[in-house]
């Protein structure tokens, strides 16, 4: 249902403001990188609104029931999530550099004009709205409802499978990438339960996505900055070489066996040293 308001907004803007414009044939919309990025923003906003409305109007529950409290202590799980997400990417990058399959050089911000507008849209969609929306959909709405009926273990497995399934249509998807996405989902769910806060998963997801795209300039689940015309929008420029199971290929670091090891270590850390069993 979230696609209905998305398409409505898209139709209104194209008719009233000429955005996006028409191609040379005058019949088809011109879907540029800028349009794709901001269409992602619109779609995510609509999807987020639909899930929150369903939670409030159909489930008759508050955001606090989604483990999304509005309190002064929310920054603790949020900061831990940010640290774990950014630290996880840093460990994967260091491991790949040590293995000789990744080389980093300083990047140079070269985007301007319409590319900068696409960059802002891609930043909002991939690093902020995307993580927030996906976590509310999966560990918020889905997990909590399955948990009420079937318990914690089944809810964790179902959430991981659905979360990974949403990535099956991504470009350059691989079997190892899907396995890693399942492990990531389990780790995020465990962190949420240990800290009793969805803010941990949101913080981890934001830091992971931002670090991939805008710090190291690498593909995030198959979507690279270059695919949106944003080459040169990251702090570092990365060059990959070697076997796909080591580099992740076009799917990004999430398709690398190094990520499997790092995410596995994070799961062990959360299980042994963080919080307590729910």
HELIX and SHEET records of a PDB file:
HELIX    1   1 UNK A    2  UNK A   16  1                                  15    
HELIX    2   2 UNK A   33  UNK A   57  1                                  25    
HELIX    3   3 UNK A   63  UNK A   66  5                                   4    
HELIX    4   4 UNK A   74  UNK A   98  1                                  25    
HELIX    5   5 UNK A  114  UNK A  124  1                                  11    
HELIX    6   6 UNK A  125  UNK A  129  3                                   5    
HELIX    7   7 UNK A  130  UNK A  135  1                                   6    
HELIX    8   8 UNK A  136  UNK A  142  3                                   7    
HELIX    9   9 UNK A  143  UNK A  150  1                                   8    
HELIX   10  10 UNK A  152  UNK A  165  1                                  14    
HELIX   11  11 UNK A  175  UNK A  195  1                                  21    
HELIX   12  12 UNK A  198  UNK A  210  1                                  13    
HELIX   13  13 UNK A  211  UNK A  215  3                                   5    
HELIX   14  14 UNK A  225  UNK A  228  5                                   4    
HELIX   15  15 UNK A  244  UNK A  247  1                                   4    
HELIX   16  16 UNK A  249  UNK A  251  5                                   3    
HELIX   17  17 UNK A  253  UNK A  255  5                                   3    
HELIX   18  18 UNK A  257  UNK A  273  1                                  17    
SHEET    1   A 2 UNK A 102  UNK A 106  0                                        
SHEET    2   A 2 UNK A 236  UNK A 240 -1                                        
END                                                                             
